[in-house]
Amino acid sequence: MKKFKTLLLTSLTAILLCFCFLFAGCGKVAGTYEFDKMEVEMLGETYTYEIGDEFMGQVIEADDYEPITFNDDGTIEDMEGATWEEEDGKVVIKMGDMVMQTLTKKGSKLIVEETMGGMKMTIIYKK
């Protein structure tokens, strides 16, 4: 009976460790994010735009939204002096002590929200 308990405990521990290793990187911010889509909410309606769609007379092209790379060391590629940190499900981008942008993290996506007048624009980047 003692051997069975030891074997059971060892097996459960091994399974738990496998899950820990499997999900360890799921919430990690570091990596490259590319434009996924843009959602515009205006007058109670929500419109979704992707690459190739037309928005305000302009075709949305992949070049319009450059990929963003968050490095493991807290820097951002191609943004001299910019740093990032994760706080309460948000990614805060700073230049020195000044907060430049706050993005919401949902799974493997980063979301930028801006409100201008009566229009809310949401840009979604995916990893």
Chimera marker file (.cmm) of the C-alpha trace (Angstrom):
<marker_set name="trace">
<marker id="1" x="0.000" y="0.000" z="0.000" r="1" g="1" b="0" radius="0.5"/>
<marker id="2" x="2.868" y="2.362" z="0.829" r="1" g="1" b="0" radius="0.5"/>
<marker id="3" x="4.481" y="1.699" z="-2.582" r="1" g="1" b="0" radius="0.5"/>
<marker id="4" x="1.174" y="2.443" z="-4.283" r="1" g="1" b="0" radius="0.5"/>
<marker id="5" x="0.836" y="5.794" z="-2.470" r="1" g="1" b="0" radius="0.5"/>
<marker id="6" x="4.422" y="6.695" z="-3.349" r="1" g="1" b="0" radius="0.5"/>
<marker id="7" x="3.870" y="5.739" z="-7.005" r="1" g="1" b="0" radius="0.5"/>
<marker id="8" x="0.596" y="7.694" z="-7.122" r="1" g="1" b="0" radius="0.5"/>
<marker id="9" x="2.179" y="10.782" z="-5.537" r="1" g="1" b="0" radius="0.5"/>
<marker id="10" x="5.163" y="10.603" z="-7.888" r="1" g="1" b="0" radius="0.5"/>
<marker id="11" x="2.873" y="10.257" z="-10.926" r="1" g="1" b="0" radius="0.5"/>
<marker id="12" x="0.702" y="13.186" z="-9.867" r="1" g="1" b="0" radius="0.5"/>
<marker id="13" x="3.785" y="15.328" z="-9.268" r="1" g="1" b="0" radius="0.5"/>
<marker id="14" x="5.155" y="14.448" z="-12.723" r="1" g="1" b="0" radius="0.5"/>
<marker id="15" x="1.830" y="15.327" z="-14.369" r="1" g="1" b="0" radius="0.5"/>
<marker id="16" x="1.666" y="18.632" z="-12.477" r="1" g="1" b="0" radius="0.5"/>
<marker id="17" x="5.220" y="19.505" z="-13.570" r="1" g="1" b="0" radius="0.5"/>
<marker id="18" x="4.331" y="18.737" z="-17.202" r="1" g="1" b="0" radius="0.5"/>
<marker id="19" x="1.384" y="21.141" z="-17.016" r="1" g="1" b="0" radius="0.5"/>
<marker id="20" x="3.567" y="23.812" z="-15.409" r="1" g="1" b="0" radius="0.5"/>
<marker id="21" x="6.141" y="23.553" z="-18.197" r="1" g="1" b="0" radius="0.5"/>
<marker id="22" x="3.454" y="23.394" z="-20.873" r="1" g="1" b="0" radius="0.5"/>
<marker id="23" x="1.669" y="26.558" z="-19.745" r="1" g="1" b="0" radius="0.5"/>
<marker id="24" x="4.669" y="28.536" z="-18.472" r="1" g="1" b="0" radius="0.5"/>
<marker id="25" x="5.018" y="30.562" z="-21.678" r="1" g="1" b="0" radius="0.5"/>
<marker id="26" x="1.318" y="31.122" z="-22.382" r="1" g="1" b="0" radius="0.5"/>
<marker id="27" x="1.107" y="34.447" z="-20.591" r="1" g="1" b="0" radius="0.5"/>
<marker id="28" x="4.486" y="35.697" z="-21.746" r="1" g="1" b="0" radius="0.5"/>
<marker id="29" x="4.419" y="39.125" z="-23.424" r="1" g="1" b="0" radius="0.5"/>
<marker id="30" x="7.835" y="39.003" z="-25.118" r="1" g="1" b="0" radius="0.5"/>
<marker id="31" x="7.673" y="38.282" z="-28.835" r="1" g="1" b="0" radius="0.5"/>
<marker id="32" x="6.600" y="39.869" z="-32.109" r="1" g="1" b="0" radius="0.5"/>
<marker id="33" x="3.043" y="41.067" z="-32.662" r="1" g="1" b="0" radius="0.5"/>
<marker id="34" x="1.549" y="41.851" z="-36.063" r="1" g="1" b="0" radius="0.5"/>
<marker id="35" x="-1.577" y="43.739" z="-37.089" r="1" g="1" b="0" radius="0.5"/>
<marker id="36" x="-4.648" y="41.495" z="-36.950" r="1" g="1" b="0" radius="0.5"/>
<marker id="37" x="-7.605" y="43.824" z="-37.378" r="1" g="1" b="0" radius="0.5"/>
<marker id="38" x="-9.074" y="47.185" z="-36.506" r="1" g="1" b="0" radius="0.5"/>
<marker id="39" x="-12.502" y="47.703" z="-35.013" r="1" g="1" b="0" radius="0.5"/>
<marker id="40" x="-14.243" y="51.060" z="-35.215" r="1" g="1" b="0" radius="0.5"/>
<marker id="41" x="-17.262" y="51.830" z="-33.067" r="1" g="1" b="0" radius="0.5"/>
<marker id="42" x="-19.293" y="54.798" z="-34.231" r="1" g="1" b="0" radius="0.5"/>
<marker id="43" x="-22.913" y="55.796" z="-33.651" r="1" g="1" b="0" radius="0.5"/>
<marker id="44" x="-23.608" y="52.505" z="-31.876" r="1" g="1" b="0" radius="0.5"/>
<marker id="45" x="-22.318" y="50.349" z="-34.753" r="1" g="1" b="0" radius="0.5"/>
<marker id="46" x="-19.065" y="48.354" z="-34.802" r="1" g="1" b="0" radius="0.5"/>
<marker id="47" x="-17.157" y="47.876" z="-38.034" r="1" g="1" b="0" radius="0.5"/>
<marker id="48" x="-14.212" y="45.475" z="-38.463" r="1" g="1" b="0" radius="0.5"/>
<marker id="49" x="-11.396" y="46.122" z="-40.940" r="1" g="1" b="0" radius="0.5"/>
<marker id="50" x="-8.565" y="43.799" z="-41.944" r="1" g="1" b="0" radius="0.5"/>
<marker id="51" x="-5.662" y="43.980" z="-44.391" r="1" g="1" b="0" radius="0.5"/>
<marker id="52" x="-7.047" y="44.800" z="-47.850" r="1" g="1" b="0" radius="0.5"/>
<marker id="53" x="-10.232" y="46.451" z="-46.565" r="1" g="1" b="0" radius="0.5"/>
<marker id="54" x="-10.969" y="50.086" z="-47.282" r="1" g="1" b="0" radius="0.5"/>
<marker id="55" x="-11.241" y="52.521" z="-44.370" r="1" g="1" b="0" radius="0.5"/>
<marker id="56" x="-12.015" y="56.210" z="-44.899" r="1" g="1" b="0" radius="0.5"/>
<marker id="57" x="-11.035" y="56.030" z="-48.572" r="1" g="1" b="0" radius="0.5"/>
<marker id="58" x="-7.726" y="54.251" z="-47.929" r="1" g="1" b="0" radius="0.5"/>
<marker id="59" x="-6.930" y="50.559" z="-48.354" r="1" g="1" b="0" radius="0.5"/>
<marker id="60" x="-5.427" y="49.070" z="-45.182" r="1" g="1" b="0" radius="0.5"/>
<marker id="61" x="-2.072" y="47.548" z="-46.088" r="1" g="1" b="0" radius="0.5"/>
<marker id="62" x="0.286" y="45.405" z="-44.014" r="1" g="1" b="0" radius="0.5"/>
<marker id="63" x="2.929" y="48.152" z="-44.273" r="1" g="1" b="0" radius="0.5"/>
<marker id="64" x="0.577" y="50.607" z="-42.523" r="1" g="1" b="0" radius="0.5"/>
<marker id="65" x="1.090" y="48.767" z="-39.216" r="1" g="1" b="0" radius="0.5"/>
<marker id="66" x="4.631" y="47.611" z="-38.544" r="1" g="1" b="0" radius="0.5"/>
<marker id="67" x="5.133" y="44.583" z="-36.313" r="1" g="1" b="0" radius="0.5"/>
<marker id="68" x="6.069" y="45.337" z="-32.701" r="1" g="1" b="0" radius="0.5"/>
<marker id="69" x="8.734" y="43.210" z="-31.015" r="1" g="1" b="0" radius="0.5"/>
<marker id="70" x="8.861" y="43.160" z="-27.218" r="1" g="1" b="0" radius="0.5"/>
<marker id="71" x="12.264" y="41.817" z="-26.121" r="1" g="1" b="0" radius="0.5"/>
<marker id="72" x="12.736" y="39.644" z="-23.017" r="1" g="1" b="0" radius="0.5"/>
<marker id="73" x="14.949" y="42.339" z="-21.458" r="1" g="1" b="0" radius="0.5"/>
<marker id="74" x="12.072" y="44.874" z="-21.329" r="1" g="1" b="0" radius="0.5"/>
<marker id="75" x="13.101" y="46.842" z="-24.435" r="1" g="1" b="0" radius="0.5"/>
<marker id="76" x="11.208" y="47.262" z="-27.702" r="1" g="1" b="0" radius="0.5"/>
<marker id="77" x="12.950" y="46.539" z="-30.978" r="1" g="1" b="0" radius="0.5"/>
<marker id="78" x="13.497" y="49.564" z="-33.243" r="1" g="1" b="0" radius="0.5"/>
<marker id="79" x="12.267" y="51.998" z="-30.551" r="1" g="1" b="0" radius="0.5"/>
<marker id="80" x="15.345" y="53.639" z="-29.062" r="1" g="1" b="0" radius="0.5"/>
<marker id="81" x="14.913" y="54.249" z="-25.332" r="1" g="1" b="0" radius="0.5"/>
<marker id="82" x="11.471" y="52.624" z="-25.126" r="1" g="1" b="0" radius="0.5"/>
<marker id="83" x="10.799" y="50.019" z="-22.457" r="1" g="1" b="0" radius="0.5"/>
<marker id="84" x="7.815" y="47.866" z="-21.575" r="1" g="1" b="0" radius="0.5"/>
<marker id="85" x="6.501" y="46.172" z="-18.477" r="1" g="1" b="0" radius="0.5"/>
<marker id="86" x="3.446" y="44.107" z="-17.693" r="1" g="1" b="0" radius="0.5"/>
<marker id="87" x="1.100" y="45.393" z="-14.998" r="1" g="1" b="0" radius="0.5"/>
<marker id="88" x="-2.266" y="43.818" z="-14.140" r="1" g="1" b="0" radius="0.5"/>
<marker id="89" x="-2.963" y="42.369" z="-17.600" r="1" g="1" b="0" radius="0.5"/>
<marker id="90" x="-1.762" y="45.488" z="-19.369" r="1" g="1" b="0" radius="0.5"/>
<marker id="91" x="1.476" y="46.202" z="-21.220" r="1" g="1" b="0" radius="0.5"/>
<marker id="92" x="2.801" y="49.664" z="-20.418" r="1" g="1" b="0" radius="0.5"/>
<marker id="93" x="5.194" y="51.265" z="-22.909" r="1" g="1" b="0" radius="0.5"/>
<marker id="94" x="7.432" y="53.993" z="-21.476" r="1" g="1" b="0" radius="0.5"/>
<marker id="95" x="10.077" y="56.435" z="-22.620" r="1" g="1" b="0" radius="0.5"/>
<marker id="96" x="12.019" y="57.093" z="-19.436" r="1" g="1" b="0" radius="0.5"/>
<marker id="97" x="9.417" y="57.721" z="-16.737" r="1" g="1" b="0" radius="0.5"/>
<marker id="98" x="6.722" y="58.891" z="-19.169" r="1" g="1" b="0" radius="0.5"/>
<marker id="99" x="3.974" y="56.423" z="-20.134" r="1" g="1" b="0" radius="0.5"/>
<marker id="100" x="3.571" y="56.511" z="-23.915" r="1" g="1" b="0" radius="0.5"/>
<marker id="101" x="0.929" y="53.836" z="-24.434" r="1" g="1" b="0" radius="0.5"/>
<marker id="102" x="-0.968" y="51.226" z="-22.448" r="1" g="1" b="0" radius="0.5"/>
<marker id="103" x="-2.102" y="48.080" z="-24.237" r="1" g="1" b="0" radius="0.5"/>
<marker id="104" x="-4.502" y="45.450" z="-22.954" r="1" g="1" b="0" radius="0.5"/>
<marker id="105" x="-3.255" y="41.857" z="-23.094" r="1" g="1" b="0" radius="0.5"/>
<marker id="106" x="-5.773" y="39.122" z="-23.902" r="1" g="1" b="0" radius="0.5"/>
<marker id="107" x="-4.216" y="35.735" z="-24.559" r="1" g="1" b="0" radius="0.5"/>
<marker id="108" x="-1.798" y="36.093" z="-27.453" r="1" g="1" b="0" radius="0.5"/>
<marker id="109" x="-3.228" y="39.457" z="-28.515" r="1" g="1" b="0" radius="0.5"/>
<marker id="110" x="-2.412" y="43.049" z="-27.592" r="1" g="1" b="0" radius="0.5"/>
<marker id="111" x="-5.159" y="45.632" z="-27.916" r="1" g="1" b="0" radius="0.5"/>
<marker id="112" x="-4.742" y="49.386" z="-28.410" r="1" g="1" b="0" radius="0.5"/>
<marker id="113" x="-7.833" y="51.516" z="-27.776" r="1" g="1" b="0" radius="0.5"/>
<marker id="114" x="-8.218" y="55.166" z="-28.715" r="1" g="1" b="0" radius="0.5"/>
<marker id="115" x="-11.297" y="57.376" z="-28.510" r="1" g="1" b="0" radius="0.5"/>
<marker id="116" x="-11.584" y="60.458" z="-30.715" r="1" g="1" b="0" radius="0.5"/>
<marker id="117" x="-14.775" y="62.458" z="-30.605" r="1" g="1" b="0" radius="0.5"/>
<marker id="118" x="-17.623" y="59.975" z="-30.903" r="1" g="1" b="0" radius="0.5"/>
<marker id="119" x="-15.466" y="57.276" z="-32.484" r="1" g="1" b="0" radius="0.5"/>
<marker id="120" x="-13.698" y="54.459" z="-30.625" r="1" g="1" b="0" radius="0.5"/>
<marker id="121" x="-10.880" y="52.773" z="-32.539" r="1" g="1" b="0" radius="0.5"/>
<marker id="122" x="-9.470" y="49.430" z="-31.409" r="1" g="1" b="0" radius="0.5"/>
<marker id="123" x="-6.354" y="48.013" z="-33.070" r="1" g="1" b="0" radius="0.5"/>
<marker id="124" x="-5.596" y="44.370" z="-32.366" r="1" g="1" b="0" radius="0.5"/>
<marker id="125" x="-2.143" y="42.856" z="-32.771" r="1" g="1" b="0" radius="0.5"/>
<marker id="126" x="-1.575" y="39.096" z="-32.623" r="1" g="1" b="0" radius="0.5"/>
<marker id="127" x="1.532" y="37.127" z="-31.726" r="1" g="1" b="0" radius="0.5"/>
<link id1="1" id2="2" r="1" g="1" b="0" radius="0.2"/>
<link id1="2" id2="3" r="1" g="1" b="0" radius="0.2"/>
<link id1="3" id2="4" r="1" g="1" b="0" radius="0.2"/>
<link id1="4" id2="5" r="1" g="1" b="0" radius="0.2"/>
<link id1="5" id2="6" r="1" g="1" b="0" radius="0.2"/>
<link id1="6" id2="7" r="1" g="1" b="0" radius="0.2"/>
<link id1="7" id2="8" r="1" g="1" b="0" radius="0.2"/>
<link id1="8" id2="9" r="1" g="1" b="0" radius="0.2"/>
<link id1="9" id2="10" r="1" g="1" b="0" radius="0.2"/>
<link id1="10" id2="11" r="1" g="1" b="0" radius="0.2"/>
<link id1="11" id2="12" r="1" g="1" b="0" radius="0.2"/>
<link id1="12" id2="13" r="1" g="1" b="0" radius="0.2"/>
<link id1="13" id2="14" r="1" g="1" b="0" radius="0.2"/>
<link id1="14" id2="15" r="1" g="1" b="0" radius="0.2"/>
<link id1="15" id2="16" r="1" g="1" b="0" radius="0.2"/>
<link id1="16" id2="17" r="1" g="1" b="0" radius="0.2"/>
<link id1="17" id2="18" r="1" g="1" b="0" radius="0.2"/>
<link id1="18" id2="19" r="1" g="1" b="0" radius="0.2"/>
<link id1="19" id2="20" r="1" g="1" b="0" radius="0.2"/>
<link id1="20" id2="21" r="1" g="1" b="0" radius="0.2"/>
<link id1="21" id2="22" r="1" g="1" b="0" radius="0.2"/>
<link id1="22" id2="23" r="1" g="1" b="0" radius="0.2"/>
<link id1="23" id2="24" r="1" g="1" b="0" radius="0.2"/>
<link id1="24" id2="25" r="1" g="1" b="0" radius="0.2"/>
<link id1="25" id2="26" r="1" g="1" b="0" radius="0.2"/>
<link id1="26" id2="27" r="1" g="1" b="0" radius="0.2"/>
<link id1="27" id2="28" r="1" g="1" b="0" radius="0.2"/>
<link id1="28" id2="29" r="1" g="1" b="0" radius="0.2"/>
<link id1="29" id2="30" r="1" g="1" b="0" radius="0.2"/>
<link id1="30" id2="31" r="1" g="1" b="0" radius="0.2"/>
<link id1="31" id2="32" r="1" g="1" b="0" radius="0.2"/>
<link id1="32" id2="33" r="1" g="1" b="0" radius="0.2"/>
<link id1="33" id2="34" r="1" g="1" b="0" radius="0.2"/>
<link id1="34" id2="35" r="1" g="1" b="0" radius="0.2"/>
<link id1="35" id2="36" r="1" g="1" b="0" radius="0.2"/>
<link id1="36" id2="37" r="1" g="1" b="0" radius="0.2"/>
<link id1="37" id2="38" r="1" g="1" b="0" radius="0.2"/>
<link id1="38" id2="39" r="1" g="1" b="0" radius="0.2"/>
<link id1="39" id2="40" r="1" g="1" b="0" radius="0.2"/>
<link id1="40" id2="41" r="1" g="1" b="0" radius="0.2"/>
<link id1="41" id2="42" r="1" g="1" b="0" radius="0.2"/>
<link id1="42" id2="43" r="1" g="1" b="0" radius="0.2"/>
<link id1="43" id2="44" r="1" g="1" b="0" radius="0.2"/>
<link id1="44" id2="45" r="1" g="1" b="0" radius="0.2"/>
<link id1="45" id2="46" r="1" g="1" b="0" radius="0.2"/>
<link id1="46" id2="47" r="1" g="1" b="0" radius="0.2"/>
<link id1="47" id2="48" r="1" g="1" b="0" radius="0.2"/>
<link id1="48" id2="49" r="1" g="1" b="0" radius="0.2"/>
<link id1="49" id2="50" r="1" g="1" b="0" radius="0.2"/>
<link id1="50" id2="51" r="1" g="1" b="0" radius="0.2"/>
<link id1="51" id2="52" r="1" g="1" b="0" radius="0.2"/>
<link id1="52" id2="53" r="1" g="1" b="0" radius="0.2"/>
<link id1="53" id2="54" r="1" g="1" b="0" radius="0.2"/>
<link id1="54" id2="55" r="1" g="1" b="0" radius="0.2"/>
<link id1="55" id2="56" r="1" g="1" b="0" radius="0.2"/>
<link id1="56" id2="57" r="1" g="1" b="0" radius="0.2"/>
<link id1="57" id2="58" r="1" g="1" b="0" radius="0.2"/>
<link id1="58" id2="59" r="1" g="1" b="0" radius="0.2"/>
<link id1="59" id2="60" r="1" g="1" b="0" radius="0.2"/>
<link id1="60" id2="61" r="1" g="1" b="0" radius="0.2"/>
<link id1="61" id2="62" r="1" g="1" b="0" radius="0.2"/>
<link id1="62" id2="63" r="1" g="1" b="0" radius="0.2"/>
<link id1="63" id2="64" r="1" g="1" b="0" radius="0.2"/>
<link id1="64" id2="65" r="1" g="1" b="0" radius="0.2"/>
<link id1="65" id2="66" r="1" g="1" b="0" radius="0.2"/>
<link id1="66" id2="67" r="1" g="1" b="0" radius="0.2"/>
<link id1="67" id2="68" r="1" g="1" b="0" radius="0.2"/>
<link id1="68" id2="69" r="1" g="1" b="0" radius="0.2"/>
<link id1="69" id2="70" r="1" g="1" b="0" radius="0.2"/>
<link id1="70" id2="71" r="1" g="1" b="0" radius="0.2"/>
<link id1="71" id2="72" r="1" g="1" b="0" radius="0.2"/>
<link id1="72" id2="73" r="1" g="1" b="0" radius="0.2"/>
<link id1="73" id2="74" r="1" g="1" b="0" radius="0.2"/>
<link id1="74" id2="75" r="1" g="1" b="0" radius="0.2"/>
<link id1="75" id2="76" r="1" g="1" b="0" radius="0.2"/>
<link id1="76" id2="77" r="1" g="1" b="0" radius="0.2"/>
<link id1="77" id2="78" r="1" g="1" b="0" radius="0.2"/>
<link id1="78" id2="79" r="1" g="1" b="0" radius="0.2"/>
<link id1="79" id2="80" r="1" g="1" b="0" radius="0.2"/>
<link id1="80" id2="81" r="1" g="1" b="0" radius="0.2"/>
<link id1="81" id2="82" r="1" g="1" b="0" radius="0.2"/>
<link id1="82" id2="83" r="1" g="1" b="0" radius="0.2"/>
<link id1="83" id2="84" r="1" g="1" b="0" radius="0.2"/>
<link id1="84" id2="85" r="1" g="1" b="0" radius="0.2"/>
<link id1="85" id2="86" r="1" g="1" b="0" radius="0.2"/>
<link id1="86" id2="87" r="1" g="1" b="0" radius="0.2"/>
<link id1="87" id2="88" r="1" g="1" b="0" radius="0.2"/>
<link id1="88" id2="89" r="1" g="1" b="0" radius="0.2"/>
<link id1="89" id2="90" r="1" g="1" b="0" radius="0.2"/>
<link id1="90" id2="91" r="1" g="1" b="0" radius="0.2"/>
<link id1="91" id2="92" r="1" g="1" b="0" radius="0.2"/>
<link id1="92" id2="93" r="1" g="1" b="0" radius="0.2"/>
<link id1="93" id2="94" r="1" g="1" b="0" radius="0.2"/>
<link id1="94" id2="95" r="1" g="1" b="0" radius="0.2"/>
<link id1="95" id2="96" r="1" g="1" b="0" radius="0.2"/>
<link id1="96" id2="97" r="1" g="1" b="0" radius="0.2"/>
<link id1="97" id2="98" r="1" g="1" b="0" radius="0.2"/>
<link id1="98" id2="99" r="1" g="1" b="0" radius="0.2"/>
<link id1="99" id2="100" r="1" g="1" b="0" radius="0.2"/>
<link id1="100" id2="101" r="1" g="1" b="0" radius="0.2"/>
<link id1="101" id2="102" r="1" g="1" b="0" radius="0.2"/>
<link id1="102" id2="103" r="1" g="1" b="0" radius="0.2"/>
<link id1="103" id2="104" r="1" g="1" b="0" radius="0.2"/>
<link id1="104" id2="105" r="1" g="1" b="0" radius="0.2"/>
<link id1="105" id2="106" r="1" g="1" b="0" radius="0.2"/>
<link id1="106" id2="107" r="1" g="1" b="0" radius="0.2"/>
<link id1="107" id2="108" r="1" g="1" b="0" radius="0.2"/>
<link id1="108" id2="109" r="1" g="1" b="0" radius="0.2"/>
<link id1="109" id2="110" r="1" g="1" b="0" radius="0.2"/>
<link id1="110" id2="111" r="1" g="1" b="0" radius="0.2"/>
<link id1="111" id2="112" r="1" g="1" b="0" radius="0.2"/>
<link id1="112" id2="113" r="1" g="1" b="0" radius="0.2"/>
<link id1="113" id2="114" r="1" g="1" b="0" radius="0.2"/>
<link id1="114" id2="115" r="1" g="1" b="0" radius="0.2"/>
<link id1="115" id2="116" r="1" g="1" b="0" radius="0.2"/>
<link id1="116" id2="117" r="1" g="1" b="0" radius="0.2"/>
<link id1="117" id2="118" r="1" g="1" b="0" radius="0.2"/>
<link id1="118" id2="119" r="1" g="1" b="0" radius="0.2"/>
<link id1="119" id2="120" r="1" g="1" b="0" radius="0.2"/>
<link id1="120" id2="121" r="1" g="1" b="0" radius="0.2"/>
<link id1="121" id2="122" r="1" g="1" b="0" radius="0.2"/>
<link id1="122" id2="123" r="1" g="1" b="0" radius="0.2"/>
<link id1="123" id2="124" r="1" g="1" b="0" radius="0.2"/>
<link id1="124" id2="125" r="1" g="1" b="0" radius="0.2"/>
<link id1="125" id2="126" r="1" g="1" b="0" radius="0.2"/>
<link id1="126" id2="127" r="1" g="1" b="0" radius="0.2"/>
</marker_set>
